[in-house]
């Protein structure tokens, strides 16, 4: 009797990947982060620059705010992520659901957001039941990792129970996150509406919408 074939896992980013960035959620998030920054004492003239530098230096603004301003992670989550009117903006996506159901891999969500936000988005999209699990950022964990740090990808693999990077597939709207996945040995797809077509010089698949994933990786679909 032959041994069982190792299962492939597809890791999906959530925000601006499973839904279109033109919904404006990222802009709403920025406004709330800046408002929170002012609330903890950052002045109007520097809040945008400071939060932007934290995002560049630490991968997420909240990591810098926790590190340098000792903010309460739970308060940040409640006032920023938790205050977004997701249910009014994100609607069930039947096309997305059909695509996810047809992929011949395990499905795992991999996000830089907190768990509550991740679950809300997946539920709004009507696909929360299609994912085995979620690798997320726990704001209460000291110096928690996030994409594009290698440890974040290692954690995702560990939580999903996969040992071989060659069995890992990934879709994300961040070029940095995709590049990190490629360097780790994953097969990765960049999702961005700015992409016009897959150029001959592209080193990895690039699509405009997550719904086009079967065109980029047809071998994974039935």
N, CA and C of each residue as an Amber inpcrd file, in Angstrom:
protein
   666
   0.8620000  -1.1960000   0.0000000   0.0000000   0.0000000   0.0000000
   0.8930000   1.2400000   0.0000000   0.7110000   2.1550000  -0.9450000
   1.5550000   3.3290000  -1.0870000   1.3060000   4.3420000   0.0140000
   2.2990000   5.2020000   0.2430000   2.1600000   6.2370000   1.2550000
   1.2770000   7.3630000   0.7310000   0.6380000   8.0600000   1.6590000
  -0.2660000   9.1440000   1.2760000   0.5270000  10.3300000   0.7410000
   0.0530000  10.9490000  -0.3400000   0.6970000  12.1150000  -0.9320000
   0.5470000  13.3220000  -0.0150000   1.6240000  14.0580000   0.2840000
   1.5100000  15.2550000   1.1210000   0.5440000  16.2550000   0.4910000
  -0.2580000  16.8990000   1.3310000  -1.2590000  17.8280000   0.8300000
  -0.6930000  19.2350000   0.6480000  -1.0620000  19.8570000  -0.4550000
  -0.6700000  21.2360000  -0.7020000  -1.5940000  22.1720000   0.0730000
  -1.0420000  23.3120000   0.4630000  -1.8130000  24.3100000   1.2040000
  -1.7430000  25.6390000   0.4660000  -2.8860000  26.2650000   0.2710000
  -2.9200000  27.5960000  -0.3310000  -3.2070000  28.6050000   0.7710000
  -2.2450000  29.5130000   0.9660000  -2.3770000  30.5720000   1.9620000
  -2.9040000  31.8370000   1.2820000  -4.0340000  32.3100000   1.7470000
  -4.6550000  33.5030000   1.1710000  -4.5440000  34.6890000   2.1240000
  -3.9790000  35.7880000   1.6260000  -4.0970000  37.0470000   2.3400000
  -5.5770000  37.4350000   2.3210000  -5.9810000  38.3400000   3.1900000
  -7.3970000  38.7070000   3.2760000  -7.6510000  40.1160000   2.7480000
  -7.1640000  41.1290000   3.4570000  -7.5100000  42.5140000   3.1130000
  -6.8890000  42.9500000   1.7930000  -7.7050000  43.5800000   0.9650000
  -7.3090000  44.0660000  -0.3600000  -6.8520000  42.9390000  -1.2790000
  -7.1550000  41.7120000  -0.9010000  -6.8200000  40.5550000  -1.7260000
  -8.0900000  39.7530000  -2.0220000  -8.8030000  39.3540000  -0.9810000
 -10.0620000  38.6400000  -1.1910000 -11.1980000  39.5890000  -1.5570000
 -11.0310000  40.8660000  -1.2450000 -11.9830000  41.8770000  -1.7010000
 -11.2010000  42.9810000  -2.4090000 -11.8910000  43.7660000  -3.2260000
 -11.2300000  44.8010000  -4.0260000 -10.7760000  45.9700000  -3.1520000
  -9.5750000  46.4880000  -3.3930000  -9.0840000  47.6260000  -2.6020000
  -9.9150000  48.8880000  -2.7810000 -10.6630000  48.9880000  -3.8770000
 -11.4500000  50.2020000  -4.0910000 -12.6690000  50.2970000  -3.1680000
 -12.8470000  49.3150000  -2.2930000 -13.8970000  49.4400000  -1.2820000
 -13.5250000  50.5120000  -0.2620000 -12.2440000  50.8510000  -0.1980000
 -11.8130000  51.9570000   0.6430000 -11.5390000  51.6100000   2.0920000
 -11.4640000  50.3400000   2.4180000 -11.2590000  49.9390000   3.8110000
  -9.8760000  50.3440000   4.3090000  -8.8640000  50.2460000   3.4530000
  -7.5110000  50.6400000   3.8600000  -7.4570000  52.1160000   4.2270000
  -8.1770000  52.9590000   3.4790000  -8.2060000  54.3850000   3.7710000
  -8.9160000  54.6620000   5.1040000  -9.9950000  53.9190000   5.3440000
 -10.6990000  54.0550000   6.6230000  -9.8040000  53.6480000   7.7730000
  -9.0320000  52.5900000   7.5560000  -8.1180000  52.1110000   8.5890000
  -7.0610000  53.1720000   8.9010000  -6.4980000  53.7870000   7.8550000
  -5.4850000  54.8210000   8.0610000  -6.0430000  55.9760000   8.8910000
  -7.2340000  56.4290000   8.5620000  -7.8410000  57.5430000   9.3000000
  -7.9910000  57.2050000  10.7730000  -8.3640000  55.9540000  11.0510000
  -8.5520000  55.5340000  12.4400000  -7.2060000  55.4050000  13.1610000
  -6.1850000  54.9480000  12.4450000  -4.8470000  54.8600000  13.0400000
  -4.3300000  56.2560000  13.3870000  -4.5220000  57.2110000  12.4590000
  -4.0690000  58.5840000  12.7150000  -4.8370000  59.1900000  13.8890000
  -6.1370000  58.9260000  13.9560000  -6.9440000  59.4480000  15.0600000
  -6.4690000  58.8530000  16.3870000  -6.1330000  57.5740000  16.3680000
  -5.6300000  56.9230000  17.5720000  -4.2780000  57.5220000  17.9600000
  -3.4390000  57.7800000  16.9640000  -2.1410000  58.3910000  17.2250000
  -2.2760000  59.7500000  17.8810000  -3.2180000  60.5550000  17.4020000
  -3.4480000  61.8660000  18.0230000  -3.9600000  61.7060000  19.4510000
  -4.7700000  60.6830000  19.6530000  -5.3510000  60.4430000  20.9750000
  -4.2870000  60.1050000  22.0180000  -3.2060000  59.4370000  21.5700000
  -2.1570000  59.0630000  22.5250000  -1.0530000  60.1230000  22.6310000
  -1.2440000  61.2580000  21.9090000  -0.3290000  62.3710000  22.0950000
   0.5180000  62.7700000  20.9140000   0.3900000  62.0800000  19.7750000
   1.1240000  62.5060000  18.5870000   0.4690000  63.7750000  18.0450000
   1.2720000  64.7740000  17.6960000   0.6810000  66.0200000  17.2290000
   0.2450000  65.9020000  15.7730000  -0.6290000  66.8030000  15.3880000
  -1.2430000  66.7810000  14.0560000  -0.2020000  66.8100000  12.9550000
   0.8770000  67.5610000  13.1600000   1.8860000  67.7380000  12.1170000
   2.7230000  66.4840000  11.8830000   2.8370000  65.6120000  12.8880000
   3.7350000  64.4700000  12.7710000   3.0500000  63.1100000  12.7410000
   1.7560000  63.0540000  13.0090000   1.0990000  61.7610000  13.1570000
   1.1770000  60.9140000  11.8930000   0.9730000  61.5450000  10.7350000
   1.0090000  60.7860000   9.4860000   2.4140000  60.2580000   9.2160000
   3.4080000  61.1310000   9.4020000   4.8000000  60.7390000   9.1800000
   5.2390000  59.6490000  10.1510000   4.8650000  59.8030000  11.4130000
   5.2670000  58.8370000  12.4310000   4.6400000  57.4710000  12.1820000
   3.3530000  57.4470000  11.9470000   2.6740000  56.1750000  11.6980000
   3.1870000  55.5340000  10.4070000   3.4900000  56.3620000   9.4100000
   4.0430000  55.8450000   8.1640000   5.4110000  55.2240000   8.3550000
   6.2300000  55.8610000   9.1750000   7.5660000  55.3210000   9.4290000
   7.4760000  54.0180000  10.2150000   6.5180000  53.9290000  11.1320000
   6.3350000  52.6790000  11.8790000   5.9070000  51.5650000  10.9350000
   5.0550000  51.8860000   9.9950000   4.6010000  50.8790000   9.0190000
   5.7840000  50.3670000   8.2010000   6.6340000  51.2810000   7.7610000
   7.7970000  50.8800000   6.9540000   8.8240000  50.1020000   7.7750000
   9.0330000  50.5380000   9.0160000  10.0750000  49.9370000   9.8400000
   9.6550000  48.6120000  10.4800000   8.3660000  48.5170000  10.8260000
   7.9070000  47.3530000  11.5860000   6.8770000  46.4950000  10.8660000
   6.4910000  46.8840000   9.6560000   5.5040000  46.0960000   8.9130000
   4.0680000  46.4840000   9.2010000   3.8170000  47.0050000  10.3970000
   2.4990000  47.4750000  10.8040000   2.6750000  48.6770000  11.7250000
   1.8230000  49.6680000  11.5670000   1.9160000  50.8550000  12.4310000
   1.7270000  50.4970000  13.9010000   0.8400000  49.5540000  14.1720000
   0.5460000  49.2100000  15.5550000   1.7770000  48.6560000  16.2720000
   2.6700000  48.0000000  15.5570000   3.8810000  47.4730000  16.2090000
   4.7450000  48.6300000  16.7290000   4.8620000  49.6770000  15.9310000
   5.6300000  50.8350000  16.3740000   4.9470000  51.5700000  17.5080000
   3.6280000  51.6660000  17.4430000   2.8920000  52.3540000  18.5020000
   3.0300000  51.6120000  19.8260000   3.0080000  50.2870000  19.7700000
   3.1750000  49.4870000  20.9850000   4.6070000  49.6170000  21.5110000
   5.5730000  49.5590000  20.6000000   6.9790000  49.5670000  20.9840000
   7.4140000  50.9160000  21.5770000   6.9800000  52.0020000  20.9390000
   7.4840000  53.3240000  21.3210000   6.5340000  54.1430000  22.1900000
   5.2630000  53.7480000  22.2430000   4.2940000  54.5500000  22.9880000
   3.5210000  53.7250000  24.0190000   3.8850000  52.4470000  24.1330000
   3.2780000  51.5620000  25.1380000   1.7470000  51.5970000  25.1010000
   1.1900000  51.5940000  23.9080000  -0.2640000  51.6280000  23.8030000
  -0.8420000  50.2720000  24.2010000  -2.0860000  50.2920000  24.5980000
  -2.8110000  49.0810000  24.9560000  -3.2750000  48.4100000  23.6580000
  -2.7750000  47.2170000  23.3380000  -3.1470000  46.5570000  22.0780000
  -4.6420000  46.3210000  21.9490000  -5.2940000  46.0070000  23.0590000
  -6.7370000  45.7660000  23.0240000  -7.4950000  47.0450000  22.6980000
  -7.0450000  48.1600000  23.2720000  -7.6810000  49.4440000  22.9830000
  -7.4920000  49.8220000  21.5120000  -6.2800000  49.5970000  21.0030000
  -6.0270000  49.8670000  19.5870000  -6.9640000  49.0390000  18.7240000
  -7.0830000  47.7590000  19.0230000  -7.9260000  46.8740000  18.2280000
  -9.3820000  47.3410000  18.2460000  -9.8570000  47.7440000  19.4220000
 -11.2470000  48.1800000  19.5440000 -11.5090000  49.4680000  18.7760000
 -10.5630000  50.4150000  18.8590000 -10.7940000  51.7320000  18.2770000
 -10.4270000  51.8220000  16.7930000  -9.6090000  50.9020000  16.3100000
  -9.1930000  50.9370000  14.9060000  -9.8710000  49.8080000  14.1340000
  -9.3690000  48.6110000  14.2520000  -9.9370000  47.4730000  13.5140000
 -11.4150000  47.2640000  13.8460000 -11.7020000  47.2660000  15.1410000
 -13.0550000  46.9440000  15.5770000 -14.1090000  47.9670000  15.2200000
 -13.6880000  49.1880000  14.8990000 -14.6570000  50.2470000  14.5900000
 -14.9970000  50.3420000  13.1050000 -14.3220000  49.5440000  12.2800000
 -14.5990000  49.5920000  10.8430000 -15.9810000  49.0150000  10.5370000
 -16.7750000  49.7040000   9.7140000 -18.1270000  49.2250000   9.3900000
 -18.1020000  48.1620000   8.2860000 -17.4020000  47.0790000   8.5310000
 -17.1920000  46.0640000   7.4930000 -18.5040000  45.4870000   6.9550000
 -19.4470000  45.2540000   7.8720000 -20.7020000  44.6280000   7.4610000
 -21.5130000  45.5130000   6.5180000 -21.2500000  46.8140000   6.5420000
 -21.9570000  47.7330000   5.6430000 -21.2790000  47.8410000   4.2810000
 -20.0480000  47.3720000   4.2010000 -19.2520000  47.5810000   2.9880000
 -19.0010000  46.2900000   2.2100000 -18.6170000  45.2470000   2.9150000
 -18.2640000  43.9840000   2.2610000 -19.4890000  43.0910000   2.1720000
 -19.7850000  42.6300000   0.9820000 -20.9480000  41.7760000   0.7520000
 -20.5090000  40.3770000   0.3220000 -21.3800000  39.3770000   0.4900000
 -21.0400000  38.0190000   0.0630000 -20.6390000  37.9810000  -1.4040000
 -19.5790000  37.2190000  -1.7070000 -19.0320000  37.1430000  -3.0580000
 -19.1610000  35.7030000  -3.5450000 -20.2020000  35.4450000  -4.3210000
 -20.4600000  34.0850000  -4.7940000 -19.4010000  33.6070000  -5.7800000
 -18.8510000  34.5390000  -6.5630000 -17.7900000  34.1730000  -7.5020000
 -16.5390000  33.7480000  -6.7440000 -16.2100000  34.4720000  -5.6890000
 -15.0660000  34.1180000  -4.8590000 -15.2830000  32.7550000  -4.2140000
 -16.4680000  32.5330000  -3.7090000 -16.7660000  31.2610000  -3.0500000
 -16.6080000  30.0890000  -4.0210000 -17.1350000  30.2490000  -5.2250000
 -17.0370000  29.1790000  -6.2150000 -15.5780000  28.8910000  -6.5650000
 -14.7640000  29.9410000  -6.6790000 -13.3490000  29.7500000  -6.9890000
 -12.6530000  28.9880000  -5.8700000 -12.9170000  29.3950000  -4.6260000
 -12.2770000  28.7460000  -3.4900000 -12.7030000  27.2780000  -3.3740000
 -13.9450000  27.0130000  -3.6520000 -14.4490000  25.6400000  -3.5570000
 -13.8280000  24.7280000  -4.6110000 -13.4010000  25.3150000  -5.7300000
 -12.8830000  24.4950000  -6.8280000 -11.3850000  24.2320000  -6.7480000
 -10.6830000  24.9190000  -5.8420000  -9.2390000  24.7360000  -5.7580000
  -8.9140000  23.3970000  -5.0930000  -7.9690000  22.6820000  -5.6490000
  -7.6360000  21.3380000  -5.1760000  -6.4380000  21.3810000  -4.2120000
  -6.5630000  22.2150000  -3.2120000  -5.5860000  22.3000000  -2.1310000
  -6.3510000  22.5550000  -0.8430000  -5.6710000  22.4520000   0.2720000
  -6.2230000  22.9370000   1.5230000  -6.2100000  24.4640000   1.4810000
  -7.1150000  25.0870000   2.2180000  -7.2220000  26.5470000   2.2190000
  -6.9370000  27.0860000   3.6200000  -6.0570000  28.0960000   3.6680000
  -5.6750000  28.6880000   4.9540000  -5.5540000  30.1990000   4.7810000
  -6.1300000  30.9720000   5.6870000  -6.0090000  32.4330000   5.6360000
  -4.7410000  32.8630000   6.3640000  -4.0540000  33.8590000   5.8050000
  -2.7610000  34.3140000   6.3390000  -2.7510000  35.8360000   6.2610000
  -2.9630000  36.4900000   7.3830000  -3.1900000  37.9290000   7.3910000
  -2.3180000  38.6540000   8.4040000  -2.0670000  39.9290000   8.1560000
  -1.3920000  40.7840000   9.1240000  -2.3780000  41.4780000  10.0500000
  -3.6440000  41.1720000   9.8970000  -4.6710000  41.7570000  10.7620000
  -4.8460000  40.8970000  12.0130000  -5.6400000  41.4060000  12.9390000
  -5.9860000  40.6450000  14.1240000  -7.0470000  39.6120000  13.8150000
  -7.2610000  38.6780000  14.7310000  -8.1800000  37.5760000  14.4840000
  -9.6310000  38.0350000  14.3500000 -10.0710000  38.9970000  15.1640000
 -11.4630000  39.4470000  15.0830000 -11.7570000  40.0690000  13.7270000
 -10.8410000  40.9190000  13.2550000 -11.0160000  41.5580000  11.9500000
 -11.0330000  40.5080000  10.8510000 -10.1040000  39.5680000  10.9120000
 -10.0280000  38.5300000   9.8850000 -11.3200000  37.7310000   9.8050000
 -11.8310000  37.3310000  10.9410000 -13.0720000  36.5480000  10.9610000
 -14.2480000  37.3500000  10.4320000 -14.2930000  38.6400000  10.7760000
 -15.3870000  39.4840000  10.2910000 -15.3720000  39.5870000   8.7770000
 -14.1930000  39.8120000   8.2020000 -14.0950000  39.9520000   6.7450000
 -14.5130000  38.6600000   6.0520000 -13.9970000  37.5470000   6.5110000
 -14.3310000  36.2640000   5.8820000 -15.8320000  35.9790000   5.9830000
 -16.4180000  36.3290000   7.1200000 -17.8590000  36.1150000   7.2800000
 -18.6510000  37.0240000   6.3510000 -18.2330000  38.2860000   6.2410000
 -18.9120000  39.2230000   5.3370000 -18.8760000  38.7250000   3.8910000
 -17.7510000  38.1500000   3.5030000 -17.5870000  37.6370000   2.1400000
 -18.3600000  36.3340000   1.9190000 -18.7850000  35.7120000   3.0020000
 -19.5130000  34.4520000   2.8950000 -18.6230000  33.2630000   2.6150000
 -17.3620000  33.3290000   3.0910000 -16.4170000  32.2350000   2.8150000
 -15.7340000  31.7350000   4.0890000 -16.2070000  32.1630000   5.2460000
 -15.5290000  31.8070000   6.4950000 -15.4930000  30.3040000   6.7500000
 -16.4510000  29.5700000   6.1980000 -16.4980000  28.1280000   6.4190000
 -15.5560000  27.3570000   5.5000000 -14.9040000  28.0410000   4.5700000
 -14.0520000  27.3700000   3.5890000 -12.5890000  27.2910000   4.0130000
 -12.2270000  27.9380000   5.1060000 -10.8340000  27.9550000   5.5400000
 -10.6460000  27.0790000   6.7730000  -9.5720000  26.2780000   6.7340000
  -9.2710000  25.4130000   7.8630000  -8.8220000  26.2110000   9.0810000
  -8.1520000  27.3120000   8.8410000  -7.6440000  28.1060000   9.9440000
  -7.1470000  29.4570000   9.4720000  -6.6990000  30.2650000  10.4170000
  -6.2100000  31.6130000  10.1400000  -4.9190000  31.8500000  10.9100000
  -3.8790000  32.2360000  10.2000000  -2.6700000  32.7300000  10.8550000
  -2.7690000  34.2510000  10.8560000  -2.7300000  34.8400000  12.0340000
  -3.0230000  36.2590000  12.1970000  -2.0080000  36.9130000  13.1230000
  -2.1000000  38.2200000  13.2670000  -1.2350000  38.9620000  14.1820000
  -1.9520000  39.1360000  15.5110000  -1.3340000  38.6270000  16.5550000
  -1.8670000  38.7840000  17.8990000  -1.2280000  40.0290000  18.5070000
  -1.9630000  41.1360000  18.5240000  -1.4130000  42.3950000  18.9840000
  -0.9320000  42.3330000  20.4320000  -1.4670000  41.3970000  21.2100000
  -1.0830000  41.3100000  22.6240000   0.2100000  40.5180000  22.8180000
   0.6950000  39.8710000  21.7820000   1.9480000  39.1180000  21.8750000
   3.1260000  40.0740000  21.7380000   4.0420000  40.0860000  22.6840000
   5.1900000  41.0030000  22.5870000   5.9800000  40.7960000  21.2960000
   6.2050000  41.8810000  20.5680000   6.9680000  41.8460000  19.3160000
   6.4570000  40.7720000  18.3640000   5.1450000  40.7220000  18.1990000
   4.5470000  39.6990000  17.3310000   5.0720000  39.8320000  15.9000000
   5.2450000  38.7090000  15.2030000   5.7400000  38.7550000  13.8210000
   4.6330000  39.0860000  12.8330000   5.0150000  39.6010000  11.6790000
   4.0580000  39.8430000  10.6090000   4.7790000  39.7060000   9.2680000
   4.0000000  39.5090000   8.2140000   4.5820000  39.5210000   6.8730000
   5.2040000  40.8990000   6.6150000   6.3430000  41.0060000   5.9680000
   7.0580000  39.9640000   5.2210000   8.1870000  39.2810000   5.9880000
   8.1360000  39.2510000   7.3130000   9.1870000  38.6040000   8.0830000
   9.1200000  37.0850000   7.9000000  10.2680000  36.4800000   7.7610000
  10.3230000  35.0390000   7.5130000   9.6110000  34.2420000   8.6110000
   9.7600000  34.6800000   9.8570000   9.1510000  33.9510000  10.9630000
   7.6400000  33.8720000  10.8330000   7.0310000  34.8700000  10.1900000
   5.5790000  34.8450000   9.9910000   5.1850000  33.7110000   9.0480000
   5.9780000  33.5000000   7.9940000   5.7080000  32.4140000   7.0490000
   5.9560000  31.0630000   7.7070000   6.9920000  30.9950000   8.5290000
   7.2790000  29.7520000   9.2560000   6.1400000  29.4290000  10.2120000
   5.6010000  30.4600000  10.8620000   4.4720000  30.2460000  11.7700000
   3.2490000  29.7550000  11.0000000   2.9900000  30.3450000   9.8480000
   1.8410000  29.9280000   9.0470000   1.9660000  28.4570000   8.6600000
   3.1640000  28.0520000   8.2460000   3.3800000  26.6540000   7.8870000
   3.1740000  25.7390000   9.0880000   3.6960000  26.1290000  10.2340000
   3.5630000  25.3330000  11.4440000   2.0940000  25.1850000  11.8330000
   1.3540000  26.2890000  11.8110000  -0.0590000  26.2460000  12.2140000
  -0.9020000  25.4580000  11.2260000  -0.5120000  25.4940000   9.9520000
  -1.2500000  24.7470000   8.9340000  -0.7960000  23.2870000   8.8420000
   0.3060000  22.9610000   9.5180000   0.7760000  21.5900000   9.5340000
   1.4250000  21.1400000   8.2470000   2.1950000  22.0470000   7.6160000
   2.9100000  21.6960000   6.3860000   4.3930000  21.9780000   6.6010000
   5.2370000  21.0390000   6.1820000   6.6770000  21.1520000   6.4280000
   7.4760000  21.6010000   5.2110000   6.9790000  21.3100000   4.0360000
   7.7280000  21.5490000   2.8020000   7.2600000  22.8430000   2.1250000
   8.1460000  23.8420000   1.9900000   7.7510000  25.0860000   1.3150000
   7.2390000  24.8660000  -0.1060000   7.6810000  23.8150000  -0.7580000
   7.2440000  23.5490000  -2.1260000   5.7770000  23.1310000  -2.1950000
   5.1890000  22.8260000  -1.0490000   3.7680000  22.4790000  -0.9940000
   2.9050000  23.6960000  -0.6650000   3.5570000  24.8570000  -0.5360000
   2.8630000  26.0750000  -0.1140000   2.6090000  27.0170000  -1.2900000
   1.3750000  27.4850000  -1.3980000   0.9660000  28.4570000  -2.4060000
   0.4040000  29.6760000  -1.6830000   0.5040000  30.8360000  -2.3330000
   0.2300000  32.0780000  -1.6160000  -0.2680000  33.1470000  -2.5730000
  -1.2650000  33.9160000  -2.1350000  -1.7470000  35.0760000  -2.8860000
  -1.8250000  36.2640000  -1.9480000  -1.2980000  37.4130000  -2.3930000
  -1.2520000  38.6070000  -1.5470000  -1.2200000  39.8390000  -2.4510000
  -1.7250000  40.9670000  -1.9360000  -1.7020000  42.2030000  -2.7140000
  -0.4170000  42.9960000  -2.5000000   0.4450000  42.5400000  -1.5900000
   1.7020000  43.2370000  -1.3040000   2.8610000  42.5880000  -2.0410000
   3.5650000  43.3790000  -2.8540000   4.7210000  42.8580000  -3.5870000
   5.8090000  42.3810000  -2.6280000   5.9850000  43.0950000  -1.5100000
   6.9930000  42.6920000  -0.5310000   6.6630000  41.3320000   0.0770000
   5.3880000  41.1250000   0.3790000   4.9770000  39.8560000   0.9720000
   5.1270000  38.7100000  -0.0190000   4.8150000  38.9770000  -1.2730000
   4.9610000  37.9630000  -2.3150000   6.4350000  37.6250000  -2.5130000
   7.2850000  38.6490000  -2.5400000   8.7170000  38.4230000  -2.7300000
   9.2860000  37.5860000  -1.5830000   8.8510000  37.8690000  -0.3670000
   9.3160000  37.0940000   0.7840000   8.8980000  35.6380000   0.6730000
   7.6780000  35.4080000   0.2300000   7.1990000  34.0320000   0.0530000
   8.0160000  33.2960000  -1.0070000   8.3110000  33.9790000  -2.0960000
   9.1170000  33.3800000  -3.1570000  10.5060000  33.0110000  -2.6410000
  11.0940000  33.8920000  -1.8500000  12.4220000  33.6310000  -1.2930000
  12.4070000  32.4460000  -0.3350000  11.2630000  32.1950000   0.2620000
  11.1060000  31.0920000   1.2040000  10.8090000  29.7760000   0.4830000
  10.5990000  29.8490000  -0.8200000  10.3560000  28.6440000  -1.5920000
   8.9040000  28.3540000  -1.8920000   8.0170000  29.3030000  -1.5530000
   6.6080000  29.1350000  -1.8730000   6.3480000  29.5230000  -3.3250000
   5.2360000  29.0530000  -3.8600000   4.7140000  29.5520000  -5.1260000
   3.7690000  30.6990000  -4.7900000   4.0300000  31.8840000  -5.3330000
   3.2780000  33.0600000  -4.9020000   2.7110000  33.8410000  -6.0770000
   1.5450000  34.4410000  -5.8420000   0.8200000  35.2120000  -6.8510000
   0.5520000  36.6090000  -6.3080000   0.8950000  37.6190000  -7.0840000
   0.5900000  39.0040000  -6.7150000  -0.7870000  39.3700000  -7.2450000
  -1.6180000  39.9310000  -6.3690000  -2.9770000  40.3320000  -6.7420000
  -3.0720000  41.8480000  -6.6510000  -3.2370000  42.5150000  -7.7870000
  -3.2990000  43.9780000  -7.7870000  -4.0590000  44.4700000  -9.0110000
  -5.0290000  45.3660000  -8.8220000  -5.7600000  45.9140000  -9.9750000
  -4.8800000  46.7520000 -10.8900000  -3.6780000  47.1270000 -10.4250000
  -2.7600000  47.9230000 -11.2360000  -2.0770000  47.0960000 -12.3090000
  -2.1450000  45.7740000 -12.1810000  -1.5080000  44.8850000 -13.1580000
  -2.3320000  44.8640000 -14.4360000  -1.6670000  45.0860000 -15.5550000
  -2.3630000  45.0750000 -16.8450000  -2.4030000  43.6800000 -17.4440000
  -1.2690000  42.9950000 -17.4010000  -1.2010000  41.6370000 -17.9280000
   0.0510000  40.9820000 -17.3850000   0.1190000  39.6710000 -17.4990000
   1.2980000  38.9390000 -17.0590000   2.3950000  39.1070000 -18.0970000
   3.4130000  39.9060000 -17.7500000   4.4820000  40.1900000 -18.6950000
   5.4490000  39.0300000 -18.8300000   6.1690000  38.9900000 -19.9350000
   7.1170000  37.9190000 -20.1750000   8.2660000  37.9560000 -19.1810000
   8.5410000  39.1270000 -18.6160000   9.6500000  39.2460000 -17.6910000
   9.2400000  39.0020000 -16.2400000   7.9590000  38.7010000 -16.0100000
   7.4940000  38.4590000 -14.6540000   8.0780000  37.1550000 -14.1300000
   8.5120000  37.1770000 -12.8720000   9.1080000  35.9850000 -12.2710000
   8.0740000  35.1470000 -11.5280000   6.8470000  35.6520000 -11.4300000
   5.7850000  34.9220000 -10.7510000   4.4470000  35.3970000 -11.3060000
   3.3840000  34.6100000 -11.1300000   2.0700000  35.0130000 -11.6500000
   1.5720000  36.3140000 -11.0290000   0.8970000  37.1080000 -11.8340000
   0.3220000  38.3660000 -11.3830000  -1.0820000  38.4800000 -11.9550000
  -2.0420000  38.7750000 -11.0950000  -3.4300000  38.8750000 -11.5340000
  -4.0570000  40.1520000 -10.9740000  -5.1170000  40.6020000 -11.6190000
  -5.7880000  41.8320000 -11.1910000  -6.7700000  41.5810000 -10.0450000
  -7.4400000  40.4230000 -10.0990000  -8.4500000  40.0720000  -9.0900000
  -8.1930000  38.6490000  -8.6320000  -8.5020000  38.3590000  -7.3790000
  -8.2860000  37.0150000  -6.8510000  -9.1130000  35.9920000  -7.6270000
 -10.2170000  36.4330000  -8.2210000 -11.0770000  35.5370000  -8.9930000
 -10.3640000  34.9640000 -10.2260000  -9.2630000  35.6100000 -10.6420000
  -8.5060000  35.1480000 -11.8090000  -7.4600000  34.0810000 -11.4520000
  -7.4550000  33.6470000 -10.2160000  -6.4520000  32.6790000  -9.7760000
  -6.4060000  31.4060000 -10.6280000  -7.5490000  30.8690000 -11.0700000
  -7.4850000  29.6760000 -11.9280000  -6.7190000  29.8920000 -13.2160000
  -6.6850000  31.1340000 -13.7120000  -5.9130000  31.4340000 -14.9340000
  -4.4290000  31.4320000 -14.6500000  -4.0530000  31.8330000 -13.4310000
  -2.6400000  31.9190000 -13.0700000  -2.0630000  30.5620000 -12.6920000
  -2.8660000  29.7380000 -12.0090000  -2.4030000  28.4290000 -11.5540000
  -3.4300000  27.3600000 -11.9170000  -3.6190000  27.1100000 -13.2080000
  -4.6780000  26.1670000 -13.6270000  -4.4840000  24.7480000 -13.1000000
  -3.2460000  24.3870000 -12.7700000  -2.9740000  23.0270000 -12.2940000
  -3.6030000  22.7400000 -10.9280000  -4.0350000  23.7880000 -10.2320000
  -4.6080000  23.6000000  -8.9040000  -6.1240000  23.5000000  -8.9090000
  -6.7270000  23.6270000 -10.0720000  -8.1770000  23.6900000 -10.1350000
  -8.7720000  22.5150000 -10.9020000  -9.9510000  22.1280000 -10.4620000
 -10.6470000  21.0120000 -11.0940000 -11.4310000  21.4950000 -12.3030000
